[in-house]
Amino acid sequence: MPSQKELVSSIKEILKVADLDSLSAKQVRKQLEKEYGCDLTEHKKFIDKSIMELIDEMESESEEEQDTKKRAPSPKPETKNHKKAKQSQSSDDDSVSSGSDTEITDAAPKRSASKTTKKRGKSASTNDVTSFAQTSNRACKKTNNRGSKTDVRVSPELAKIIGAEVLPMSEISLRLHQEALSRQLHEGNDRMYIVCDEDFKAVFGQDRLRVSTLTNHCKKHIFKIEKEKTAKDKARSKNSMYSKKLWLSPALSEVIGYNHMSRHSVVKEMWALIKARGLQDPKNKKFMLVEEDMMPVFKTKRIQTFGMMKYLSEHMCPDEGEFEYSRSYPEYKTPDELQNNGSTEGS
Protein backbone atom coordinates (compact mmCIF):
# COMPACT_ATOMS: atom_id res chain seq x y z
CA MET A 1 0.00 0.00 0.00
CA PRO A 2 1.54 3.40 -1.00
CA SER A 3 2.11 6.15 1.57
CA GLN A 4 0.32 9.50 1.45
CA LYS A 5 3.45 11.28 0.17
CA GLU A 6 3.76 8.80 -2.70
CA LEU A 7 0.09 9.27 -3.58
CA VAL A 8 0.44 13.09 -3.62
CA SER A 9 3.52 12.96 -5.88
CA SER A 10 1.76 10.54 -8.26
CA ILE A 11 -1.37 12.75 -8.37
CA LYS A 12 0.82 15.77 -9.15
CA GLU A 13 2.39 13.96 -12.13
CA ILE A 14 -1.05 12.93 -13.43
CA LEU A 15 -2.43 16.51 -13.20
CA LYS A 16 0.58 17.95 -15.05
CA VAL A 17 -0.16 15.88 -18.16
CA ALA A 18 -3.98 15.52 -17.94
CA ASP A 19 -6.68 17.79 -19.38
CA LEU A 20 -8.33 19.28 -16.28
CA ASP A 21 -11.54 20.16 -18.15
CA SER A 22 -12.31 16.49 -18.79
CA LEU A 23 -10.52 14.87 -15.82
CA SER A 24 -12.50 13.48 -12.88
CA ALA A 25 -11.39 12.29 -9.44
CA LYS A 26 -12.50 8.76 -10.26
CA GLN A 27 -10.19 8.66 -13.31
CA VAL A 28 -7.26 9.81 -11.16
CA ARG A 29 -8.00 7.10 -8.58
CA LYS A 30 -8.18 4.40 -11.29
CA GLN A 31 -4.80 5.49 -12.65
CA LEU A 32 -3.31 5.31 -9.16
CA GLU A 33 -4.75 1.81 -8.65
CA LYS A 34 -3.16 0.69 -11.93
CA GLU A 35 0.16 2.25 -10.94
CA TYR A 36 0.33 0.67 -7.46
CA GLY A 37 -1.69 -2.48 -8.21
CA CYS A 38 -4.06 -2.22 -5.23
CA ASP A 39 -7.55 -0.99 -4.33
CA LEU A 40 -7.56 2.62 -3.07
CA THR A 41 -11.28 2.99 -2.27
CA GLU A 42 -10.44 3.51 1.43
CA HIS A 43 -8.29 6.52 0.49
CA LYS A 44 -10.98 8.15 -1.68
CA LYS A 45 -11.47 11.18 0.60
CA PHE A 46 -7.73 11.80 0.89
CA ILE A 47 -7.25 11.52 -2.90
CA ASP A 48 -10.15 13.93 -3.62
CA LYS A 49 -8.83 16.46 -1.11
CA SER A 50 -5.27 16.19 -2.48
CA ILE A 51 -6.50 16.74 -6.05
CA MET A 52 -8.34 19.95 -5.04
CA GLU A 53 -5.32 21.29 -3.15
CA LEU A 54 -2.94 20.57 -6.05
CA ILE A 55 -5.28 22.25 -8.56
CA ASP A 56 -5.39 25.33 -6.31
CA GLU A 57 -1.58 25.37 -6.20
CA MET A 58 -1.38 25.12 -10.00
CA GLU A 59 -3.86 27.98 -10.39
CA SER A 60 -2.02 30.25 -7.95
CA GLU A 61 1.32 29.49 -9.67
CA SER A 62 -0.11 30.35 -13.10
CA GLU A 63 -1.57 33.60 -11.71
CA GLU A 64 1.79 34.55 -10.18
CA GLU A 65 3.56 33.85 -13.50
CA GLN A 66 1.09 36.09 -15.35
CA ASP A 67 1.61 38.89 -12.81
CA THR A 68 5.42 38.66 -13.08
CA LYS A 69 5.21 38.73 -16.88
CA LYS A 70 3.02 41.84 -16.75
CA ARG A 71 5.31 43.58 -14.23
CA ALA A 72 8.56 42.73 -16.06
CA PRO A 73 9.75 45.86 -17.95
CA SER A 74 10.25 45.39 -21.66
CA PRO A 75 13.78 46.16 -22.96
CA LYS A 76 14.02 49.60 -24.53
CA PRO A 77 14.81 49.58 -28.27
CA GLU A 78 18.00 51.19 -29.42
CA THR A 79 17.52 54.70 -30.83
CA LYS A 80 19.27 56.09 -33.88
CA ASN A 81 21.58 58.18 -31.67
CA HIS A 82 22.73 55.06 -29.79
CA LYS A 83 23.44 53.25 -33.06
CA LYS A 84 25.39 56.24 -34.44
CA ALA A 85 27.40 56.46 -31.21
CA LYS A 86 28.25 52.74 -31.42
CA GLN A 87 29.28 53.07 -35.07
CA SER A 88 31.47 56.10 -34.37
CA GLN A 89 33.05 54.32 -31.38
CA SER A 90 33.82 51.23 -33.48
CA SER A 91 35.30 53.40 -36.25
CA ASP A 92 37.52 55.20 -33.70
CA ASP A 93 38.75 51.87 -32.35
CA ASP A 94 39.55 50.68 -35.89
CA SER A 95 41.47 53.87 -36.61
CA VAL A 96 43.58 53.50 -33.45
CA SER A 97 44.37 49.84 -34.15
CA SER A 98 45.12 50.30 -37.87
CA GLY A 99 47.43 53.34 -37.47
CA SER A 100 48.92 54.40 -40.81
CA ASP A 101 46.53 52.19 -42.77
CA THR A 102 43.74 54.67 -42.15
CA GLU A 103 45.39 57.19 -44.48
CA ILE A 104 45.30 54.68 -47.33
CA THR A 105 41.66 53.79 -46.74
CA ASP A 106 40.68 57.48 -46.56
CA ALA A 107 42.40 58.12 -49.86
CA ALA A 108 40.52 55.26 -51.55
CA PRO A 109 37.76 56.41 -53.95
CA LYS A 110 34.20 56.20 -52.59
CA ARG A 111 31.22 54.83 -54.48
CA SER A 112 28.84 57.43 -55.76
CA ALA A 113 25.51 57.48 -53.95
CA SER A 114 23.64 58.31 -57.16
CA LYS A 115 24.47 54.93 -58.78
CA THR A 116 23.22 52.93 -55.83
CA THR A 117 20.01 54.92 -55.62
CA LYS A 118 19.42 54.43 -59.34
CA LYS A 119 19.83 50.65 -58.96
CA ARG A 120 17.47 50.61 -56.02
CA GLY A 121 14.93 52.65 -57.92
CA LYS A 122 15.01 50.19 -60.82
CA SER A 123 14.48 47.11 -58.66
CA ALA A 124 11.71 48.82 -56.71
CA SER A 125 9.81 49.81 -59.83
CA THR A 126 10.03 46.38 -61.50
CA ASN A 127 9.33 44.21 -58.46
CA ASP A 128 6.72 46.36 -56.69
CA VAL A 129 3.78 44.00 -56.97
CA THR A 130 5.73 40.79 -56.30
CA SER A 131 7.51 42.21 -53.23
CA PHE A 132 4.22 43.37 -51.73
CA ALA A 133 2.63 39.96 -52.31
CA GLN A 134 5.63 38.30 -50.64
CA THR A 135 5.37 40.52 -47.55
CA SER A 136 1.64 39.83 -47.24
CA ASN A 137 2.33 36.08 -47.52
CA ARG A 138 4.94 36.36 -44.76
CA ALA A 139 2.47 38.20 -42.55
CA CYS A 140 -0.11 35.46 -43.14
CA LYS A 141 2.42 32.75 -42.29
CA LYS A 142 3.12 34.51 -38.99
CA THR A 143 -0.58 34.66 -38.16
CA ASN A 144 -0.90 30.98 -39.15
CA ASN A 145 1.61 30.08 -36.45
CA ARG A 146 -0.50 31.94 -33.89
CA GLY A 147 -3.38 29.51 -34.25
CA SER A 148 -5.39 31.25 -36.98
CA LYS A 149 -6.02 28.07 -39.01
CA THR A 150 -9.48 27.60 -37.54
CA ASP A 151 -12.39 28.63 -39.74
CA VAL A 152 -14.39 31.76 -38.91
CA ARG A 153 -17.57 33.26 -40.36
CA VAL A 154 -17.52 36.74 -41.92
CA SER A 155 -20.20 39.37 -42.49
CA PRO A 156 -21.86 39.78 -45.92
CA GLU A 157 -19.93 43.08 -46.46
CA LEU A 158 -16.56 41.39 -45.93
CA ALA A 159 -17.64 38.29 -47.89
CA LYS A 160 -18.33 40.56 -50.88
CA ILE A 161 -14.64 41.56 -50.91
CA ILE A 162 -12.93 38.24 -50.16
CA GLY A 163 -15.45 36.04 -52.04
CA ALA A 164 -16.31 33.56 -49.25
CA GLU A 165 -18.35 33.46 -46.03
CA VAL A 166 -16.24 30.91 -44.11
CA LEU A 167 -12.41 31.09 -44.12
CA PRO A 168 -9.46 30.85 -41.70
CA MET A 169 -8.07 34.16 -40.41
CA SER A 170 -4.80 33.81 -42.34
CA GLU A 171 -6.70 33.38 -45.62
CA ILE A 172 -8.85 36.46 -44.90
CA SER A 173 -5.73 38.59 -44.40
CA LEU A 174 -4.16 37.27 -47.62
CA ARG A 175 -7.28 37.87 -49.69
CA LEU A 176 -7.68 41.41 -48.38
CA HIS A 177 -4.13 42.25 -49.48
CA GLN A 178 -4.62 40.61 -52.87
CA GLU A 179 -7.92 42.40 -53.42
CA ALA A 180 -6.35 45.77 -52.55
CA LEU A 181 -3.63 45.05 -55.13
CA SER A 182 -6.03 43.94 -57.86
CA ARG A 183 -8.24 47.04 -57.35
CA GLN A 184 -5.16 49.32 -57.33
CA LEU A 185 -6.18 50.99 -54.07
CA HIS A 186 -2.63 51.68 -52.86
CA GLU A 187 -1.54 55.27 -52.36
CA GLY A 188 1.95 56.30 -53.50
CA ASN A 189 4.96 54.17 -54.38
CA ASP A 190 5.65 52.90 -50.86
CA ARG A 191 2.18 51.23 -50.71
CA MET A 192 1.83 51.97 -46.98
CA TYR A 193 -1.79 53.17 -47.27
CA ILE A 194 -4.86 52.32 -49.35
CA VAL A 195 -7.66 54.60 -50.48
CA CYS A 196 -10.91 52.72 -49.78
CA ASP A 197 -13.54 52.24 -52.48
CA GLU A 198 -17.24 51.68 -51.69
CA ASP A 199 -16.84 47.99 -50.75
CA PHE A 200 -13.88 48.67 -48.45
CA LYS A 201 -15.66 51.67 -46.86
CA ALA A 202 -18.62 49.42 -46.00
CA VAL A 203 -16.25 47.19 -43.97
CA PHE A 204 -13.68 49.62 -42.56
CA GLY A 205 -15.71 52.84 -42.37
CA GLN A 206 -12.72 55.00 -43.42
CA ASP A 207 -11.59 56.75 -46.59
CA ARG A 208 -7.89 56.02 -46.05
CA LEU A 209 -6.33 53.12 -44.16
CA ARG A 210 -2.88 51.79 -43.28
CA VAL A 211 -2.19 48.44 -44.99
CA SER A 212 -0.69 46.80 -41.89
CA THR A 213 -3.93 47.37 -39.93
CA LEU A 214 -6.38 45.79 -42.40
CA THR A 215 -7.00 42.65 -40.33
CA ASN A 216 -7.36 44.55 -37.04
CA HIS A 217 -9.95 46.94 -38.46
CA CYS A 218 -12.20 44.18 -39.83
CA LYS A 219 -12.53 42.23 -36.54
CA LYS A 220 -16.11 43.48 -36.12
CA HIS A 221 -17.02 41.56 -39.28
CA ILE A 222 -15.46 38.25 -38.11
CA PHE A 223 -17.36 35.76 -35.90
CA LYS A 224 -16.40 32.45 -34.28
CA ILE A 225 -18.15 29.30 -35.38
CA GLU A 226 -19.44 27.56 -32.28
CA LYS A 227 -19.42 23.79 -32.51
CA GLU A 228 -22.32 21.90 -31.01
CA LYS A 229 -21.34 19.79 -28.02
CA THR A 230 -21.86 16.06 -28.34
CA ALA A 231 -23.25 13.87 -25.55
CA LYS A 232 -19.70 12.77 -24.68
CA ASP A 233 -18.50 16.39 -24.37
CA LYS A 234 -21.43 17.25 -22.09
CA ALA A 235 -20.74 14.20 -19.91
CA ARG A 236 -17.06 15.16 -19.65
CA SER A 237 -17.86 18.74 -18.67
CA LYS A 238 -20.28 17.54 -15.97
CA ASN A 239 -17.66 15.20 -14.44
CA SER A 240 -14.71 17.62 -14.70
CA MET A 241 -12.98 18.99 -11.59
CA TYR A 242 -14.17 22.56 -12.30
CA SER A 243 -17.84 21.68 -12.82
CA LYS A 244 -18.12 19.16 -9.96
CA LYS A 245 -20.36 20.51 -7.18
CA LEU A 246 -18.71 21.08 -3.80
CA TRP A 247 -20.00 21.91 -0.33
CA LEU A 248 -19.30 25.44 0.86
CA SER A 249 -18.51 26.57 4.40
CA PRO A 250 -21.21 28.46 6.35
CA ALA A 251 -19.17 31.70 6.04
CA LEU A 252 -19.01 31.48 2.24
CA SER A 253 -22.62 30.27 2.02
CA GLU A 254 -23.80 33.40 3.87
CA VAL A 255 -21.99 35.62 1.34
CA ILE A 256 -23.17 33.85 -1.83
CA GLY A 257 -26.54 32.51 -0.64
CA TYR A 258 -25.96 28.86 -1.64
CA ASN A 259 -24.07 25.98 -0.01
CA HIS A 260 -23.66 23.47 -2.86
CA MET A 261 -21.97 24.79 -6.04
CA SER A 262 -19.13 24.14 -8.46
CA ARG A 263 -15.86 26.10 -8.31
CA HIS A 264 -16.70 27.85 -11.57
CA SER A 265 -20.13 28.92 -10.26
CA VAL A 266 -18.65 30.25 -7.00
CA VAL A 267 -16.20 32.49 -8.89
CA LYS A 268 -18.98 33.63 -11.22
CA GLU A 269 -21.25 34.58 -8.29
CA MET A 270 -18.39 36.37 -6.54
CA TRP A 271 -17.73 38.52 -9.62
CA ALA A 272 -21.44 39.33 -9.82
CA LEU A 273 -21.34 40.46 -6.16
CA ILE A 274 -18.21 42.56 -6.74
CA LYS A 275 -19.84 44.39 -9.64
CA ALA A 276 -23.24 44.75 -7.95
CA ARG A 277 -21.75 46.20 -4.75
CA GLY A 278 -19.02 48.21 -6.52
CA LEU A 279 -16.21 46.59 -4.53
CA GLN A 280 -13.41 47.15 -7.05
CA ASP A 281 -10.73 49.47 -5.69
CA PRO A 282 -11.08 52.82 -7.56
CA LYS A 283 -7.31 53.39 -7.31
CA ASN A 284 -6.44 49.99 -8.80
CA LYS A 285 -9.24 47.87 -10.25
CA LYS A 286 -7.13 44.72 -10.03
CA PHE A 287 -7.99 44.71 -6.32
CA MET A 288 -11.29 44.48 -4.43
CA LEU A 289 -12.30 45.99 -1.10
CA VAL A 290 -13.62 43.35 1.32
CA GLU A 291 -16.82 44.17 3.23
CA GLU A 292 -17.58 43.06 6.81
CA ASP A 293 -19.73 40.06 5.83
CA MET A 294 -16.86 38.77 3.65
CA MET A 295 -14.15 39.11 6.32
CA PRO A 296 -14.64 35.51 7.68
CA VAL A 297 -13.84 34.26 4.16
CA PHE A 298 -10.95 36.53 3.05
CA LYS A 299 -9.63 37.71 6.50
CA THR A 300 -8.13 40.88 4.99
CA LYS A 301 -9.56 44.23 3.88
CA ARG A 302 -8.11 44.25 0.34
CA ILE A 303 -7.29 41.35 -2.00
CA GLN A 304 -6.34 40.85 -5.65
CA THR A 305 -9.45 39.82 -7.58
CA PHE A 306 -7.69 37.27 -9.80
CA GLY A 307 -6.19 35.64 -6.71
CA MET A 308 -9.45 35.17 -4.81
CA MET A 309 -9.52 31.41 -5.51
CA LYS A 310 -6.77 30.69 -2.99
CA TYR A 311 -9.03 32.18 -0.29
CA LEU A 312 -12.23 30.55 -1.57
CA SER A 313 -10.72 27.05 -1.90
CA GLU A 314 -10.30 26.87 1.89
CA HIS A 315 -14.10 27.09 2.17
CA MET A 316 -14.91 24.28 -0.31
CA CYS A 317 -15.03 20.55 0.36
CA PRO A 318 -16.29 17.50 -1.60
CA ASP A 319 -17.66 15.83 1.59
CA GLU A 320 -21.15 16.78 2.72
CA GLY A 321 -20.53 16.13 6.42
CA GLU A 322 -17.52 18.46 6.64
CA PHE A 323 -19.61 21.54 7.53
CA GLU A 324 -22.57 22.15 9.84
CA TYR A 325 -25.18 24.69 8.72
CA SER A 326 -27.42 26.74 11.01
CA ARG A 327 -30.05 27.19 8.29
CA SER A 328 -31.09 25.69 4.95
CA TYR A 329 -30.06 27.16 1.60
CA PRO A 330 -31.80 27.04 -1.80
CA GLU A 331 -30.47 24.72 -4.49
CA TYR A 332 -28.20 26.48 -6.98
CA LYS A 333 -28.97 25.87 -10.66
CA THR A 334 -26.80 26.80 -13.62
CA PRO A 335 -28.31 28.67 -16.63
CA ASP A 336 -28.32 25.37 -18.60
CA GLU A 337 -30.23 23.60 -15.83
CA LEU A 338 -32.76 26.44 -15.62
CA GLN A 339 -33.22 26.34 -19.39
CA ASN A 340 -33.76 22.57 -19.34
CA ASN A 341 -36.29 22.87 -16.51
CA GLY A 342 -38.14 25.61 -18.38
CA SER A 343 -38.33 23.52 -21.55
CA THR A 344 -39.63 20.47 -19.64
CA GLU A 345 -42.26 22.57 -17.83
CA GLY A 346 -43.36 24.16 -21.13
CA SER A 347 -43.75 20.77 -22.81
N, C-alpha and C positions, 0 to 999 in steps of 0.2 A: 504494500500500500504506500503510495507516495506521500511525502510530507507536504505541509501547507506551503512552504517556500517553493518547493518544486512545482506544485500546482500553479502558483502565481506566475512563476517564470514561464511555464508552458502556455498559460493563458495569454501572457504578454506577447509571446511569439506568434500565437494564432491571430491576435487582433491586429498585429502589424501588417500581416499579409491579407487578411480577410476584408470583404466588403461589408462595412458596418450597417449599411442600409438594408441588406438582406440577411444579415447574420442574426441568429437567435441563440439564447443561452443553452437551449437543448442541443443545438449543433455543436457548440463549444464543448459541452460535457461528453458528447459521443466521441469527439476527436480525442479528448483526454483519455477516455476509456480504451480507445484503440491504441493510444500511445503507451499506456501503462498496463494494458491487458487485465483490467479488473473493473468491477462495478463500483461507480462513484455516486450512486443514488443517495447514500447517507450524507455526502458532502455537497448536496445540491444548493443549500442555503449559502454555504461558504463560497461556492463557485459563482453564484449569481451576484453576491455582494462584491467579490473580487473583480468581476467583469465591469460592474458599474463604476467602481473606484478607478480602475485602469482607464476606462473611457473618459472619465473626468480629467485624469492626469493628461491624457493625450490632447483633449480639448484645450486645457489651460496652456500646455506647451505650444500648441499651434497659435493660440492668441498672443502669447508672449513673442513668438517669432515674427508675427505680423506687426506688432508694435515696434519691435527693434528695427525691422526693415523700414517702417515709416519714419522712425526717428533718425535713422542713419543719414548723415548729410551726403548729398551726391557730390562727386568730385567736380571742381570748377573747370570748365574747358579753357584751354589755352587761348589767350587773345592774340591779335596780330602783333602787338607790341612785344609780348613775351617771345613769340617766334622770331621776330626781327632781332631781339636782343641775343637770343641763342645763336642765330646765324652769324651775327657780328662777332660774338665771343669765339665761335669756332673758327672764323676766318682770321681773327687775331692770333689764336693759338697756332694756326697753320703757318702764319707769316713768321712767328717767332721761331718755330721749329725748322722752317725751310731756309731762313737766312737769305743768302744772295740769290736763291732760286726765284724769290718773289719778283725781282726785277725782270727776269726773263719772262715770267708768266704775265706781268703787267704789260710788257712790250708786245705780247702776242696779239694778233688782230682778233677783234670780237666780231661775232656774227651779227648781221644787221637784223634789227627787230622787224623791219618791214617784210622781209622774206618769210619769216616764220608766221607772221600774221596773215600773209597772203595764202600760205599753205593751209592754215587753219580755216580760213574763210572758205576755201575750195571744198575741203572735206565736209564742213558744216552744211554747205549749200546742197551738196550731192546726196549726203546721207541723213538728211533731216528726218524724213518719215521713218526710215528703218531704225534710227537711233531712238526715236521716241517710242516706237513699238517695243523695242528691246527693254527700255526702262520700265514701261508699263507691265511687261511680262515678268520682269524681276520683282516688281512691287507685288504682283499677284502671287508669285512663288513664295514671297515672305509671308503674305497673309494666309497662304495654304498651310504653312508650317504652324500657324497659330490656331489651327483647328477650324478653319473656315470651309471645310469640304462638305459639311452638312448642308442639305438643301433647305432653302428658305422660300417663302412666298412673297411676291412683290405686288405693289399696287397697279391698277390698270394704267396709270400715267407713266410709271417706270417701265412697265411691260411693253408699252408702245415704242419706247426707245430701244430696249435691249432685245425685243422680239421673243420673249418667253415669260411665263408667269411663275415658274418654279425653277430656281437655279442655285448653285452654291455661291457663297459670297465672293470667292475669288473670281468666278466666271462673270459675275455682275460687274466687278471692278474692271476686268479686261474689256468687256463689251462696251462699257461707258467710254473708255479711252479710245477704242476703235471707232465708235460712232462719232465721237468728237473729231477724230481725224478725217473720217469719210465725209462729214458735213462741212469740213474746213472752218471750224469754229474758233481755231486758235488765233490769239492776238499777238502780232509781232513775230520776230524770228526766233526768240528764245522759247516760245510756246509755253510760257509759265501760266498764262491765263486763257480762258475761253470766253467768247461773247455768246450768251445763251440765245438760242432761237425759241420759238413758241413751245415746242415739246420740252426742251430743257427748263424753260421758265416754269412750266406747270409742275415740275418735280422740285426744282431748287429754289424757286421764288426770287431769283436774282437776275440782273442783267449781265453781270460780269462775275466770274468765279475763278478761283485758283485751281489749277489742275490737280494738285496733290490733295485737295480736300473734297474731291468728288464723292468718294464713298462715305465720308463722314456726314456730308450734307444730305444724303439720300436715305439716312437711317429711318426717318419717319415713314418711308414707303416700303420698308422691309419688315416682314413678320415671321416669327418662328412657326414651324409646323408641329403641332402637338400630336404625338402618337397616342393612340388609344391603348390604355393598359389592359393587358390580358388577365385572365383569372389567376395565373401563376404570379404575375407581378403584384396583383392586389394582395394575394396571400403572403408574399414575401414582405411587403410593406407593413402588413398587420403584425407579423411576427418579428419584425426588426427591433433592435435594442432601443431605437429612438421613438418608435410608435407603441411600444409595450407600456401598458398602464401600470403606474406605481402608486403606492399609498403615501400621502403627504402628511407631514407632521401637523399637529393642531395649530402651531404658530403660522405656518404657511397656508393652511386651510382657511384660517380667519382672514388672511390678506386676500386670497384669490376667490374664496367662496365655494370651493370644491375640495374633496379629499382623495379623489381617485382619478388621476390623469396621467397622460404620457409626458415625457420630458419636453417634447416639442410643444405640446399644448400649454404647459406651464410657462415656458419662455414667451409664447405668443400672448398669453393672458397678462403676463408681467409687462410686456411692451404696451399693451392696450391700457393698463393702469397708469404707466408712466406718462403716456400721451394725454390721457383723460385728466389726470391730476396736474399736469404741467410740471413734472418732477425733474426734467432735464436742467442741468446747471446752466444758467444764462451766460456765464463766463466761458464755460467749456462744455459743449453739448455731448462730449464723449462720456461725461460723468452724470450721475443722477443724485439728487438729494433725497435721503431716506427719511420718511415720516415716522412718527412715534409708533404707529401700529405695525410698521415693518422692522423696527429695531430688534425684536426677538429673532428675526430671520437673518438680517445682515450684520447686526451688532456694531455698526459704524454709521456715521452721519452722511458719508459721501463715498460712493463706489463707482467704479468704471462699469458702464452699462454692458459692454461686450464681455466682461469678466464676471457677470452675475451668476453664471452657472456653478462656479466653485462654491458659492454660498448656498445656492438652492439645492445642490446635490446632497448636502448634509441633512436635508429635510425630506428626502425621498427614500423609500424602501420597497422592495418587491413583496415583503411579507406583510400580511394583513394584521397580524397580532402584534406588530412592533410598536404601534401607537395606540393610545387610549383617547377617545374623543368624548368631550362633555356634551356635545349635541350632534344631531344628524345633519348631513349635507346633501344637497340635490345631486343627482347623477349628471356628470358632465358628458355632453355629446358633441362630437365634431360636426362641422358643416356637412360632411358626406353622410353621417348618420342621421342628421336632421332631415336632409333631403330624401333619404331612403324611407324614413318614417312618414314624411309628408306624402310621398308617392303611394305608399301602401295604404295610408288612410284615405287618399283620394280615390283609389281603385275600389 
